[in-house]
């Protein structure tokens, strides 16, 4: 959603360090009163309204319209123009997927129609994708090659576009100031033409992003205003989401919470206009910090928990919110809850040592918790440690004197007692919190880039998985008729042959062969039916058709169907239904299928002389329990997990003595879930297995069975 140029990754630490230095020196940067001029406030209000009311200037909406146009036949020249526009806007929004796609298309078309400018755009798009993927040196080399191509063609506009791309990756390659200087020159030297103004827009945006990183509100608002005015005048679209988020973040850091909140809510409005509602996560993120800075800890917790519960965020964002919630609970005097949230963030940092630079945030959170636990000395010591850490970083970044700063702080602290120190540093707690709020909110802008790329990759994977699953389901549905029809013929004809309907077959072996064909065909048909039913459930095509079900009659019917198979194996089947068990509101066919699968498993895995029982009872909460118990070979806990997996079967495939595909239990579990019920398994090796199906009270009808219904068989 929000895009920042690469320099932010290196300047973020510098900004935080500078903020801490100003914090310890009582700089007015965090003063309670507004430090903005009336002119800047007025300009910010005007800019907010101008961008909110201009969906026609939205880069995302315009890019979508361009893609829609490409769906229709277009000339090569028009395609070239569209490709260049999409690449320009995708550079602004940082959309790596779009850059990769249209960079490739642009290069292919450029060679075909001999369009040098289109080729330059394509090469720069590919180079930017490489930088996003982390190979900055390769990206720089690719940009330089594209610039040489622009130089060869004598096109200064395209040369500036290449310079702008170098500015984007400049901070990570040690060329920050050179890139910014080029952008500043471009705002005045570029020609007043459509192509020149497009690059001027890019220059304004780049400069504005720079001032985001150093928290300079006036210059930030000024350059974004110039970009918006130019866009409105020339009809040049830009990333409105980044504008609102970056300004809101910096305003919050300057204690302009009211205006910052307006910008966050304006961002919410833009997201609704574009339909990109997943960005609400970052609105809630910013507002939760604002509420904290306003001492509204309950509201801050609510907003943060809303973001965590209802939206998919980046893990580091989620962890930052966990820390914020912990601080809020500590402020509210609930250290136990605070420590629970702190433990979550601590676990994350332990697993991701690359984020060690956020250690100070954890120290601050812990200090607040210690304070809530009345451990004032420990809290102050930890706060002092965080202060020293921040001061050291500031000194390294800005070449200040670490020893002087630390000496001044230690001299001041040595004169006071622990309780007095804690009281006098109450304001420091607040300022530190603001500093970390800026750190997190600022880091959020960078992490949003990673979040967006992650979401897009995840979305592509989900789409691919859904397509594969749909393809599988469609294939199975289409094959249903093709598989079942010949199988039914094989089963029917083999049964006629085994019964010698039209006369003797001749040799005795033919009768055996016919029996084998019939039994094998029937077994294969059962497997196909199970696969198709499971597939229907997964694809949402299997819908239950509820009716009044008398369990006693259903149990009797299931027992009758399996009686011959059980007799052959020497296994006894018994059924029992308590008299107080009423009718169920269930799908008779599916419930019968569940019972047959469970009874069949019981018979299959029980040795001769064993027993399988089928029972039903009603508890005091009107919940019906259906229980199938056997005295068979049983399963271990690990084997139960395998048995509940489609095509999973307990035991070694080479030594398994029982036929089957492992679809019975997974299908039963799926079908009982369709009835809002549950499946439980208790099993002991060499003792037996009990499978328990529970039906919710909602499926228990107030209709009791007749006295003629079978109770015990």
C-alpha positions as CSV (number, residue, x, y, z in Angstrom):
1,X,0.0,0.0,0.0
2,X,2.5,2.6,1.2
3,X,5.7,3.1,-0.7
4,X,9.0,4.6,0.4
5,X,12.2,4.9,-1.5
6,X,15.2,2.8,-0.5
7,X,17.0,5.6,1.4
8,X,14.5,5.2,4.2
9,X,16.1,1.9,5.3
10,X,19.4,3.6,6.1
11,X,18.1,6.9,7.3
12,X,15.5,5.5,9.7
13,X,18.3,4.7,12.3
14,X,19.7,8.2,11.7
15,X,16.4,9.8,12.3
16,X,15.7,7.8,15.5
17,X,19.2,8.6,16.8
18,X,18.8,12.3,16.1
19,X,15.4,12.2,17.8
20,X,16.9,10.7,20.9
21,X,19.7,13.3,21.0
22,X,17.1,16.1,20.8
23,X,15.0,14.3,23.4
24,X,17.8,14.2,26.0
25,X,18.8,17.8,25.3
26,X,15.1,18.9,25.8
27,X,14.7,19.8,22.2
28,X,11.4,21.5,21.3
29,X,10.7,18.8,18.7
30,X,8.5,16.9,21.1
31,X,7.1,19.9,22.9
32,X,3.4,19.7,23.7
33,X,2.5,22.9,21.9
34,X,2.4,23.0,18.1
35,X,5.6,23.9,16.4
36,X,4.0,24.3,13.0
37,X,3.4,27.7,11.4
38,X,-0.1,28.7,10.7
39,X,0.8,28.6,7.0
40,X,2.0,25.0,7.2
41,X,-1.2,23.9,9.0
42,X,-3.3,25.7,6.5
43,X,-1.4,24.1,3.6
44,X,-1.7,20.7,5.2
45,X,-5.5,21.1,5.6
46,X,-5.8,22.3,2.0
47,X,-3.6,19.4,0.7
48,X,-5.7,16.9,2.6
49,X,-9.0,18.1,1.0
50,X,-7.4,18.4,-2.4
51,X,-6.2,14.8,-2.5
52,X,-9.3,13.3,-0.8
53,X,-11.5,14.9,-3.5
54,X,-9.4,13.7,-6.4
55,X,-9.9,10.0,-7.1
56,X,-9.1,10.9,-10.8
57,X,-5.5,11.4,-9.6
58,X,-5.2,8.0,-8.0
59,X,-2.4,5.9,-9.5
60,X,-4.0,2.6,-8.6
61,X,-7.3,3.5,-10.2
62,X,-5.6,4.8,-13.3
63,X,-3.4,1.7,-13.6
64,X,-6.5,-0.5,-13.4
65,X,-8.2,1.5,-16.1
66,X,-5.1,1.2,-18.3
67,X,-5.1,-2.6,-17.8
68,X,-8.8,-2.7,-18.8
69,X,-8.0,-0.8,-22.0
70,X,-5.3,-3.4,-22.8
71,X,-7.9,-6.1,-22.7
72,X,-9.2,-4.7,-26.0
73,X,-7.3,-4.8,-29.2
74,X,-4.9,-1.8,-29.4
75,X,-2.2,-0.7,-31.9
76,X,1.4,-1.2,-31.1
77,X,1.9,2.5,-30.6
78,X,-1.0,2.8,-28.1
79,X,0.3,-0.3,-26.2
80,X,3.7,1.4,-26.0
81,X,2.1,4.5,-24.4
82,X,0.1,2.4,-21.9
83,X,3.1,0.3,-20.9
84,X,5.1,3.4,-20.2
85,X,2.3,4.9,-18.1
86,X,1.9,1.7,-16.1
87,X,5.6,1.4,-15.5
88,X,5.8,5.0,-14.3
89,X,2.9,4.6,-11.8
90,X,4.2,1.2,-10.6
91,X,7.5,2.9,-9.9
92,X,5.6,5.4,-7.7
93,X,3.6,2.7,-5.9
94,X,6.4,0.2,-5.7
95,X,4.4,-2.6,-7.2
96,X,7.0,-5.2,-8.1
97,X,4.6,-7.6,-9.7
98,X,3.4,-4.9,-12.1
99,X,6.9,-3.8,-12.9
100,X,8.0,-7.3,-13.6
101,X,5.0,-8.0,-15.9
102,X,5.1,-4.7,-17.9
103,X,8.8,-4.4,-17.9
104,X,9.0,-7.7,-19.8
105,X,6.2,-6.7,-22.1
106,X,7.7,-3.4,-22.8
107,X,11.1,-4.8,-23.7
108,X,9.5,-7.4,-26.1
109,X,7.4,-4.7,-27.8
110,X,10.3,-2.2,-27.9
111,X,12.4,-4.6,-30.0
112,X,9.5,-5.4,-32.2
113,X,8.6,-1.7,-33.1
114,X,12.1,-0.2,-32.5
115,X,11.0,2.1,-29.6
116,X,14.1,3.1,-27.6
117,X,12.2,5.0,-24.9
118,X,9.9,2.0,-24.3
119,X,13.0,-0.2,-24.0
120,X,14.5,2.2,-21.4
121,X,11.3,2.1,-19.4
122,X,11.3,-1.7,-19.6
123,X,14.9,-2.0,-18.5
124,X,14.4,0.4,-15.6
125,X,11.3,-1.5,-14.5
126,X,13.3,-4.7,-14.4
127,X,16.2,-3.0,-12.6
128,X,13.8,-1.7,-9.9
129,X,12.4,-5.3,-9.4
130,X,16.0,-6.5,-8.9
131,X,16.6,-3.8,-6.2
132,X,13.3,-4.9,-4.4
133,X,14.7,-8.4,-4.4
134,X,17.8,-7.2,-2.6
135,X,20.5,-7.2,-5.3
136,X,21.3,-3.5,-5.2
137,X,24.6,-3.6,-7.1
138,X,23.1,-5.5,-10.0
139,X,20.2,-3.1,-10.0
140,X,22.5,-0.1,-10.1
141,X,24.4,-1.7,-13.0
142,X,21.2,-2.3,-14.9
143,X,20.1,1.3,-14.3
144,X,23.4,2.7,-15.6
145,X,23.1,0.6,-18.7
146,X,19.6,2.1,-19.3
147,X,21.0,5.6,-18.7
148,X,23.8,5.0,-21.3
149,X,21.1,3.9,-23.7
150,X,19.3,7.2,-23.0
151,X,22.5,9.2,-23.4
152,X,23.1,7.5,-26.8
153,X,19.6,8.5,-27.9
154,X,20.2,12.1,-26.6
155,X,17.0,12.1,-24.6
156,X,17.5,14.1,-21.4
157,X,14.0,13.2,-20.0
158,X,14.9,9.5,-20.1
159,X,18.3,10.3,-18.6
160,X,16.5,12.0,-15.7
161,X,14.2,9.0,-15.3
162,X,17.3,6.8,-14.9
163,X,18.8,9.3,-12.5
164,X,15.6,9.2,-10.4
165,X,15.9,5.4,-10.2
166,X,19.5,5.8,-9.0
167,X,18.2,8.2,-6.4
168,X,15.7,5.5,-5.3
169,X,18.5,3.0,-4.4
170,X,21.1,5.7,-3.6
171,X,20.9,5.4,0.2
172,X,21.7,1.7,0.1
173,X,24.6,2.3,-2.3
174,X,26.1,5.4,-0.6
175,X,24.8,8.1,-2.9
176,X,22.0,9.7,-1.0
177,X,23.0,13.4,-1.3
178,X,23.9,13.1,-5.0
179,X,20.5,11.7,-5.8
180,X,18.6,14.4,-3.9
181,X,20.7,17.1,-5.6
182,X,19.7,15.7,-9.0
183,X,16.0,15.7,-8.0
184,X,16.1,19.3,-6.7
185,X,17.7,20.4,-9.9
186,X,15.1,18.6,-11.9
187,X,12.2,20.5,-10.4
188,X,13.5,23.7,-12.1
189,X,15.5,22.5,-15.1
190,X,13.0,20.0,-16.6
191,X,11.0,21.3,-19.6
192,X,7.4,22.4,-19.2
193,X,6.1,19.6,-21.4
194,X,4.0,16.5,-20.7
195,X,7.0,14.3,-20.5
196,X,9.0,16.9,-18.5
197,X,6.2,17.5,-16.0
198,X,5.8,13.7,-15.4
199,X,9.5,13.6,-14.4
200,X,9.0,16.8,-12.3
201,X,6.2,15.0,-10.5
202,X,8.6,12.2,-9.7
203,X,11.2,14.7,-8.4
204,X,8.7,16.3,-6.0
205,X,7.7,12.9,-4.7
206,X,11.3,11.8,-4.2
207,X,12.1,15.0,-2.3
208,X,8.9,14.7,-0.2
209,X,9.9,11.1,0.8
210,X,13.3,12.4,1.9
211,X,11.7,14.9,4.3
212,X,9.5,12.1,5.6
213,X,12.7,10.4,6.8
214,X,13.9,13.4,8.8
215,X,10.5,14.5,10.1
216,X,10.5,17.9,8.4
217,X,6.8,18.7,8.2
218,X,6.9,22.0,6.4
219,X,9.1,20.8,3.5
220,X,7.2,17.5,3.4
221,X,3.8,19.3,3.0
222,X,5.3,21.8,0.6
223,X,6.7,19.2,-1.8
224,X,3.6,17.0,-1.6
225,X,1.5,20.1,-2.3
226,X,3.6,21.0,-5.3
227,X,3.2,17.4,-6.6
228,X,-0.6,17.4,-6.1
229,X,-0.9,20.8,-7.8
230,X,1.1,19.7,-10.7
231,X,-0.9,16.4,-10.9
232,X,-4.1,18.3,-10.9
233,X,-2.9,20.8,-13.5
234,X,-1.4,18.3,-15.9
235,X,-3.6,15.3,-15.1
236,X,-0.7,13.2,-13.7
237,X,-1.8,10.5,-11.2
238,X,0.2,9.5,-8.1
239,X,0.1,7.3,-5.0
240,X,-2.3,9.1,-2.7
241,X,-2.0,6.4,0.0
242,X,1.7,7.1,0.5
243,X,1.1,10.8,0.7
244,X,-1.5,10.5,3.5
245,X,0.4,7.8,5.4
246,X,3.7,9.6,5.4
247,X,2.3,13.0,6.3
248,X,0.2,11.4,9.1
249,X,3.3,9.7,10.5
250,X,5.4,12.8,10.6
251,X,2.6,14.9,12.1
252,X,2.2,12.4,14.8
253,X,5.9,12.6,15.6
254,X,5.5,16.4,15.9
255,X,2.7,16.1,18.5
256,X,0.1,17.2,15.9
257,X,-2.2,14.4,16.8
258,X,-5.4,16.0,15.7
259,X,-4.2,16.7,12.2
260,X,-2.4,13.4,12.0
261,X,-5.7,11.6,12.8
262,X,-7.4,13.5,10.0
263,X,-4.8,12.2,7.6
264,X,-5.1,8.6,8.8
265,X,-8.9,8.8,8.4
266,X,-8.4,10.4,4.9
267,X,-6.3,7.4,4.1
268,X,-9.2,5.2,5.1
269,X,-11.4,7.1,2.7
270,X,-8.9,6.6,-0.2
271,X,-8.8,2.9,0.5
272,X,-12.6,2.7,0.2
273,X,-12.4,4.6,-3.1
274,X,-9.9,2.2,-4.5
275,X,-11.3,-0.9,-2.9
276,X,-8.0,-1.7,-1.3
277,X,-9.6,-2.4,2.1
278,X,-6.8,-4.5,3.5
279,X,-4.9,-1.2,4.1
280,X,-7.2,-0.6,7.0
281,X,-4.7,-2.5,9.1
282,X,-2.3,0.5,8.8
283,X,-4.9,3.0,9.6
284,X,-5.7,1.1,12.8
285,X,-1.9,0.9,13.4
286,X,-1.4,4.6,13.3
287,X,-4.6,5.5,15.2
288,X,-3.6,3.1,18.0
289,X,-0.4,5.0,18.5
290,X,-2.2,8.3,18.5
291,X,-4.6,7.1,21.1
292,X,-1.7,6.0,23.3
293,X,0.1,9.4,22.9
294,X,-3.2,11.0,24.0
295,X,-3.2,8.7,27.1
296,X,-6.3,6.9,26.0
297,X,-4.9,3.5,26.8
298,X,-8.2,1.5,26.6
299,X,-8.9,2.8,23.1
300,X,-5.4,2.2,22.0
301,X,-5.7,-1.4,23.1
302,X,-9.0,-1.8,21.2
303,X,-7.6,-0.4,18.0
304,X,-4.5,-2.5,18.2
305,X,-6.4,-5.7,18.9
306,X,-8.8,-4.9,16.1
307,X,-5.8,-4.7,13.7
308,X,-4.3,-8.0,14.9
309,X,-7.6,-9.9,14.9
310,X,-9.2,-8.8,11.6
311,X,-6.3,-8.1,9.2
312,X,-3.3,-9.9,7.9
313,X,-0.2,-7.8,8.9
314,X,3.5,-8.2,8.6
315,X,5.0,-10.2,11.6
316,X,7.1,-7.2,12.7
317,X,4.1,-5.0,12.6
318,X,2.1,-7.4,14.7
319,X,5.0,-7.6,17.1
320,X,5.1,-3.9,17.5
321,X,1.4,-3.8,18.2
322,X,2.0,-6.5,20.9
323,X,4.6,-4.2,22.5
324,X,2.2,-1.3,22.3
325,X,-0.6,-3.3,23.9
326,X,1.8,-4.4,26.7
327,X,2.7,-0.7,27.4
328,X,-0.9,0.2,27.5
329,X,-1.8,-2.5,30.0
330,X,1.2,-1.5,32.1
331,X,0.0,2.1,32.1
332,X,-3.4,0.8,33.2
333,X,-1.8,-1.0,36.1
334,X,-2.2,-4.5,34.8
335,X,1.3,-5.9,34.6
336,X,0.3,-9.6,34.3
337,X,-1.5,-9.0,31.0
338,X,1.3,-6.7,29.9
339,X,3.9,-9.4,30.4
340,X,1.8,-11.9,28.4
341,X,2.0,-9.5,25.4
342,X,5.6,-8.8,26.0
343,X,6.4,-12.5,26.0
344,X,4.9,-12.7,22.5
345,X,7.1,-10.0,21.1
346,X,10.2,-11.3,23.0
347,X,9.7,-14.7,21.4
348,X,9.6,-13.1,17.9
349,X,12.8,-11.1,18.5
350,X,14.5,-14.2,19.8
351,X,13.6,-16.0,16.5
352,X,14.5,-13.0,14.4
353,X,17.9,-11.6,15.6
354,X,18.0,-9.4,12.5
355,X,15.7,-7.0,14.3
356,X,18.0,-6.5,17.2
357,X,18.0,-2.8,16.5
358,X,14.5,-2.7,18.1
359,X,15.8,-3.9,21.4
360,X,15.3,-0.4,22.9
361,X,11.6,-0.7,22.3
362,X,11.5,-3.9,24.4
363,X,13.5,-2.2,27.1
364,X,11.0,0.6,27.3
365,X,8.1,-1.8,27.4
366,X,9.8,-3.8,30.2
367,X,10.5,-0.6,32.1
368,X,6.8,0.4,32.0
369,X,5.9,-3.1,33.3
370,X,8.4,-2.9,36.1
371,X,7.0,0.5,37.1
372,X,3.5,-1.0,37.2
373,X,4.9,-3.7,39.5
374,X,6.3,-1.0,41.8
375,X,9.9,-2.1,41.0
376,X,11.0,1.5,40.6
377,X,14.8,1.0,40.8
378,X,14.8,-1.8,38.2
379,X,12.5,0.3,36.0
380,X,14.8,3.3,36.1
381,X,17.9,1.2,35.5
382,X,16.4,-0.3,32.4
383,X,15.2,3.1,31.2
384,X,18.7,4.5,31.7
385,X,20.1,1.6,29.7
386,X,17.7,2.4,26.9
387,X,18.7,6.0,27.0
388,X,22.4,5.2,26.8
389,X,21.8,2.8,23.9
390,X,19.9,5.5,22.0
391,X,22.5,8.1,22.8
392,X,25.3,5.9,21.6
393,X,23.5,5.3,18.3
394,X,22.9,9.0,17.9
395,X,26.5,9.8,18.5
396,X,27.6,7.2,15.9
397,X,25.2,8.5,13.3
398,X,25.7,12.2,13.8
399,X,29.3,12.2,15.0
400,X,28.5,13.7,18.3
401,X,30.4,13.2,21.5
402,X,29.2,10.1,23.2
403,X,31.3,10.7,26.3
404,X,30.0,14.2,26.8
405,X,26.4,13.3,26.4
406,X,26.7,10.2,28.6
407,X,28.7,12.2,31.2
408,X,26.0,14.9,31.4
409,X,23.3,12.4,31.8
410,X,25.1,10.4,34.5
411,X,26.0,13.5,36.4
412,X,22.4,14.6,36.4
413,X,21.2,11.2,37.5
414,X,23.8,10.7,40.3
415,X,22.3,13.7,42.2
416,X,18.9,12.1,42.7
417,X,17.5,9.1,44.6
418,X,15.8,6.3,42.9
419,X,12.2,7.4,43.7
420,X,13.1,11.1,42.8
421,X,14.7,9.9,39.6
422,X,11.6,8.0,38.6
423,X,9.4,10.9,39.2
424,X,11.5,13.4,37.3
425,X,11.9,11.0,34.4
426,X,8.1,10.6,34.0
427,X,8.2,13.1,31.1
428,X,11.2,11.1,29.7
429,X,9.0,8.1,29.6
430,X,6.4,9.9,27.5
431,X,9.1,11.4,25.2
432,X,10.7,8.0,24.8
433,X,7.3,6.5,23.9
434,X,6.8,9.2,21.3
435,X,10.2,8.4,20.0
436,X,9.4,4.8,19.7
437,X,6.0,5.7,18.2
438,X,7.9,7.6,15.5
439,X,10.3,4.7,15.1
440,X,7.6,2.2,14.6
441,X,5.3,4.4,12.6
442,X,8.2,5.4,10.4
443,X,9.4,1.8,10.1
444,X,5.8,0.9,9.2
445,X,6.1,2.9,6.0
446,X,9.1,0.8,5.0
447,X,7.6,-2.5,6.2
448,X,4.4,-1.8,4.3
449,X,6.4,-2.4,1.1
450,X,7.5,-5.8,2.4
451,X,3.9,-6.5,3.6
452,X,2.5,-5.6,0.2
453,X,5.0,-7.8,-1.6
454,X,4.3,-10.6,0.8
455,X,0.6,-10.3,0.4
456,X,0.8,-10.3,-3.4
457,X,3.0,-13.4,-3.3
458,X,0.6,-15.1,-0.9
459,X,-2.4,-14.0,-3.0
460,X,-0.8,-15.5,-6.1
461,X,-0.1,-18.7,-4.2
462,X,-3.6,-18.9,-2.9
463,X,-5.1,-18.3,-6.4
464,X,-2.8,-21.0,-7.8
465,X,-3.9,-23.4,-5.0
466,X,-7.5,-22.6,-5.4
467,X,-7.2,-23.1,-9.2
468,X,-5.5,-26.4,-8.7
469,X,-8.2,-27.5,-6.2
470,X,-10.9,-26.4,-8.6
471,X,-9.3,-28.2,-11.4
472,X,-9.1,-31.4,-9.3
473,X,-12.7,-31.1,-8.3
474,X,-13.9,-30.4,-11.8
475,X,-11.9,-33.4,-13.1
476,X,-13.4,-35.7,-10.5
477,X,-16.9,-34.4,-11.2
478,X,-16.5,-34.9,-14.9
479,X,-15.0,-38.3,-14.4
480,X,-17.9,-39.4,-12.2
481,X,-20.0,-40.6,-15.1
482,X,-17.0,-42.0,-17.0
483,X,-15.8,-44.1,-14.1
484,X,-19.1,-45.2,-12.6
485,X,-20.9,-46.3,-15.8
486,X,-18.4,-49.0,-17.0
487,X,-17.9,-50.1,-13.4
488,X,-21.6,-50.7,-12.9
489,X,-21.6,-52.7,-16.1
490,X,-18.6,-54.8,-14.9
491,X,-20.3,-55.4,-11.5
492,X,-23.7,-56.2,-13.0
493,X,-22.4,-58.6,-15.7
494,X,-20.0,-60.3,-13.3
495,X,-22.8,-60.9,-10.8
496,X,-25.0,-62.4,-13.6
497,X,-22.1,-64.6,-14.6
498,X,-21.4,-65.8,-11.0
499,X,-25.1,-66.6,-10.7
500,X,-25.1,-68.3,-14.1
501,X,-28.3,-66.5,-15.1
502,X,-28.1,-67.6,-18.8
503,X,-26.6,-71.0,-18.1
504,X,-23.5,-72.8,-16.9
505,X,-20.1,-71.1,-17.5
506,X,-18.2,-74.3,-17.9
507,X,-15.0,-74.7,-15.9
508,X,-15.2,-74.2,-12.2
509,X,-12.5,-71.5,-12.3
510,X,-14.8,-69.2,-14.3
511,X,-17.2,-68.9,-11.4
512,X,-14.2,-67.9,-9.1
513,X,-13.0,-65.4,-11.6
514,X,-16.5,-63.9,-11.9
515,X,-16.7,-63.6,-8.1
516,X,-13.3,-61.9,-8.0
517,X,-14.3,-59.5,-10.7
518,X,-17.5,-58.7,-8.9
519,X,-15.9,-58.1,-5.5
520,X,-13.0,-56.1,-7.0
521,X,-15.3,-54.0,-9.1
522,X,-17.5,-53.3,-6.0
523,X,-14.5,-52.4,-4.0
524,X,-13.2,-50.0,-6.7
525,X,-16.7,-48.4,-7.0
526,X,-16.7,-47.8,-3.2
527,X,-13.4,-46.1,-3.4
528,X,-14.5,-43.9,-6.3
529,X,-17.6,-42.9,-4.5
530,X,-15.6,-42.0,-1.4
531,X,-13.2,-39.9,-3.4
532,X,-16.0,-38.1,-5.2
533,X,-17.9,-37.4,-2.0
534,X,-14.7,-36.0,-0.3
535,X,-14.1,-33.9,-3.4
536,X,-17.7,-32.5,-3.3
537,X,-17.3,-31.5,0.3
538,X,-14.0,-29.8,-0.3
539,X,-15.4,-27.8,-3.2
540,X,-18.6,-26.9,-1.3
541,X,-20.8,-28.9,-3.7
542,X,-22.1,-31.3,-1.1
543,X,-25.1,-29.9,0.8
544,X,-26.9,-31.8,3.4
545,X,-30.6,-32.6,2.9
546,X,-31.9,-32.9,6.5
547,X,-34.9,-35.1,7.4
548,X,-36.3,-36.8,10.4
549,X,-34.0,-39.8,11.2
550,X,-34.9,-42.6,13.6
551,X,-31.5,-43.9,14.7
552,X,-32.8,-47.3,15.8
553,X,-34.1,-48.0,12.3
554,X,-30.9,-46.6,10.7
555,X,-28.7,-48.7,13.0
556,X,-30.7,-51.9,12.2
557,X,-30.4,-51.1,8.5
558,X,-26.6,-50.6,8.7
559,X,-26.2,-53.8,10.7
560,X,-28.1,-55.8,8.1
561,X,-26.0,-54.5,5.2
562,X,-22.7,-55.5,6.9
563,X,-24.1,-58.7,8.5
564,X,-22.7,-61.1,5.8
565,X,-19.3,-59.5,5.7
566,X,-19.1,-59.7,9.5
567,X,-20.2,-63.3,9.5
568,X,-17.5,-64.2,7.0
569,X,-14.8,-62.7,9.3
570,X,-16.4,-64.2,12.5
571,X,-17.2,-60.8,14.0
572,X,-20.4,-60.1,15.9
573,X,-22.2,-56.8,15.5
574,X,-24.6,-55.4,18.1
575,X,-26.6,-52.2,18.2
576,X,-28.3,-50.3,21.0
577,X,-30.3,-47.1,21.1
578,X,-31.4,-45.6,24.5
579,X,-35.2,-45.2,24.7
580,X,-35.0,-41.5,25.4
581,X,-33.0,-40.8,22.1
582,X,-35.4,-38.7,19.9
583,X,-35.3,-38.3,16.1
584,X,-32.4,-36.4,14.6
585,X,-32.7,-33.6,12.0
586,X,-29.9,-35.0,9.7
587,X,-29.2,-36.2,6.2
588,X,-30.3,-39.9,6.3
589,X,-28.0,-40.8,3.4
590,X,-24.9,-39.1,4.7
591,X,-25.5,-40.4,8.3
592,X,-25.9,-43.9,7.0
593,X,-22.7,-43.5,5.0
594,X,-20.9,-42.5,8.2
595,X,-22.2,-45.5,10.1
596,X,-21.3,-47.9,7.3
597,X,-17.8,-46.5,7.1
598,X,-17.3,-46.8,10.8
599,X,-18.9,-50.3,11.1
600,X,-16.9,-51.5,8.1
601,X,-13.7,-50.3,9.7
602,X,-14.6,-52.0,12.9
603,X,-15.3,-55.3,11.1
604,X,-12.2,-55.0,9.0
605,X,-9.8,-54.4,11.9
606,X,-11.3,-56.9,14.3
607,X,-10.1,-60.5,14.4
608,X,-12.4,-63.5,14.4
609,X,-14.3,-63.9,17.7
610,X,-14.2,-60.1,18.2
611,X,-17.1,-57.7,18.5
612,X,-18.3,-54.4,17.1
613,X,-21.0,-52.4,18.9
614,X,-23.0,-49.4,17.7
615,X,-24.7,-47.4,20.4
616,X,-26.6,-44.1,20.8
617,X,-27.5,-42.0,23.9
618,X,-28.7,-38.6,24.8
619,X,-27.1,-36.3,27.4
620,X,-28.9,-33.7,29.6
621,X,-28.1,-31.0,27.1
622,X,-30.0,-32.7,24.3
623,X,-26.8,-33.7,22.6
624,X,-26.9,-37.1,20.9
625,X,-23.8,-39.3,21.0
626,X,-23.2,-42.1,18.5
627,X,-20.5,-44.5,19.5
628,X,-18.9,-47.3,17.4
629,X,-16.6,-49.6,19.5
630,X,-14.6,-52.6,18.4
631,X,-12.3,-55.1,20.0
632,X,-9.8,-54.9,17.1
633,X,-6.1,-54.1,16.7
634,X,-6.3,-50.5,17.9
635,X,-4.1,-47.5,17.0
636,X,-1.4,-45.5,18.6
637,X,-1.9,-41.6,18.9
638,X,0.4,-41.1,15.9
639,X,-1.6,-43.7,13.9
640,X,-4.8,-41.9,14.7
641,X,-3.4,-38.7,13.2
642,X,-2.5,-40.7,10.0
643,X,-5.9,-42.4,9.9
644,X,-7.6,-39.0,9.9
645,X,-5.6,-37.8,6.9
646,X,-7.1,-38.5,3.4
647,X,-5.4,-41.7,2.0
648,X,-3.6,-42.1,5.3
649,X,-3.5,-45.6,6.8
650,X,-1.9,-46.8,10.0
651,X,0.8,-49.4,9.7
652,X,3.5,-50.1,7.2
653,X,2.2,-50.3,3.6
654,X,4.4,-53.4,2.9
655,X,3.1,-55.3,5.9
656,X,-0.5,-54.0,6.1
657,X,-2.9,-56.9,6.0
658,X,-6.1,-54.9,5.4
659,X,-7.3,-53.4,2.1
660,X,-8.5,-49.8,1.8
661,X,-7.5,-46.4,0.7
662,X,-7.6,-44.5,4.0
663,X,-10.7,-42.4,3.0
664,X,-13.2,-43.8,5.5
665,X,-12.4,-41.8,8.7
666,X,-11.5,-38.5,6.8
667,X,-14.9,-38.7,5.0
668,X,-16.8,-39.4,8.3
669,X,-15.0,-36.4,9.9
670,X,-16.0,-34.2,7.0
671,X,-19.6,-35.4,6.9
672,X,-20.1,-35.0,10.7
673,X,-18.7,-31.4,10.4
674,X,-21.3,-30.7,7.8
675,X,-23.9,-31.5,10.5
676,X,-22.0,-29.1,12.9
677,X,-21.0,-32.2,14.9
678,X,-17.6,-33.5,16.0
679,X,-15.6,-36.7,15.8
680,X,-13.5,-38.1,18.6
681,X,-11.3,-41.3,18.6
682,X,-10.1,-43.3,21.6
683,X,-7.9,-46.3,20.8
684,X,-5.4,-48.6,22.5
685,X,-3.1,-51.0,20.6
686,X,-4.3,-54.6,20.7
687,X,-7.4,-53.6,22.8
688,X,-9.7,-51.8,20.4
689,X,-11.0,-48.5,19.1
690,X,-14.0,-46.3,20.0
691,X,-15.2,-43.6,17.5
692,X,-17.6,-41.1,19.0
693,X,-19.8,-38.9,16.8
694,X,-21.6,-36.0,18.6
695,X,-24.7,-34.2,17.2
696,X,-25.4,-30.7,18.5
697,X,-28.6,-30.0,20.3
698,X,-29.9,-28.0,17.3
699,X,-30.2,-31.3,15.4
700,X,-32.2,-33.0,18.2
701,X,-35.9,-33.0,17.4
702,X,-38.6,-33.0,20.0
703,X,-40.1,-36.1,18.4
704,X,-39.6,-39.4,20.3
705,X,-39.5,-42.8,18.6
706,X,-42.4,-45.2,18.7
707,X,-42.3,-48.1,21.1
708,X,-42.0,-50.4,18.1
709,X,-38.6,-49.0,17.1
710,X,-35.8,-51.5,17.8
711,X,-33.8,-50.8,21.0
712,X,-31.3,-53.5,21.2
713,X,-30.2,-56.1,18.7
